[in-house]
Amino acid sequence: MNNNVDVKVVDVATDNILVEEFNFYECVSCHWRFIGDAQRYNCGFIYEGTDLFNFCPMCGKKIEGVVD
């Protein structure tokens, strides 16, 4: 059984947040949509961040890469 998965970039329209500031992804396995940007401040570092998680937040499969 393959525990790896790809994600694709999706466009999300909402009135509550500025979508231009975030990258939205969809897991091709479970179709969970999530914001890929993760950041932390003032935790011993001035700033740390990533554009994409290592694992899908819903199904837990390891993200291999981004597909079109």
C-alpha positions in Angstrom: 0.0 0.0 0.0 1.4 3.4 -1.0 1.4 6.0 1.8 2.6 8.8 -0.5 0.4 11.3 -2.2 0.5 14.3 -4.5 -1.3 17.6 -4.0 -2.6 20.2 -6.4 -2.9 23.9 -6.1 -6.5 25.1 -6.0 -8.1 28.5 -6.3 -10.3 29.4 -3.3 -12.7 32.4 -3.2 -13.7 33.7 0.2 -14.7 37.0 1.7 -13.1 36.3 5.1 -9.3 36.2 4.2 -7.0 37.7 1.6 -6.5 34.6 -0.6 -3.6 36.2 -2.5 -1.5 35.8 0.6 -1.9 32.0 1.0 -1.3 28.9 -1.1 -4.2 26.5 -1.1 -3.7 22.8 -1.9 -6.0 19.8 -2.3 -4.9 16.2 -1.6 -5.5 14.0 -4.6 -6.2 11.0 -2.3 -8.7 12.3 0.2 -9.5 15.7 -1.5 -9.0 17.6 1.7 -8.3 21.3 1.0 -5.8 23.2 3.2 -3.7 26.2 3.4 -0.1 25.1 2.9 1.7 28.1 4.5 2.9 27.3 8.0 4.8 30.0 10.0 5.9 30.6 13.5 7.2 33.6 15.2 9.0 34.3 18.5 9.7 30.6 19.3 13.5 31.1 19.7 13.6 32.2 16.0 12.7 35.5 14.4 10.7 33.7 11.7 10.4 30.2 10.3 8.1 29.0 7.6 7.3 26.6 4.9 5.1 26.7 1.8 4.0 23.1 2.0 3.6 20.5 4.7 5.3 17.1 4.7 2.0 15.2 5.3 -1.6 15.7 4.4 -3.4 17.1 7.5 -6.4 14.9 6.9 -5.3 11.4 5.7 -1.7 11.7 7.0 -0.1 10.4 3.8 3.4 11.8 2.9 3.2 14.5 0.3 5.5 13.7 -2.7 5.0 16.8 -4.7 2.6 19.2 -6.5 0.8 18.2 -9.7 -1.1 20.4 -12.2 
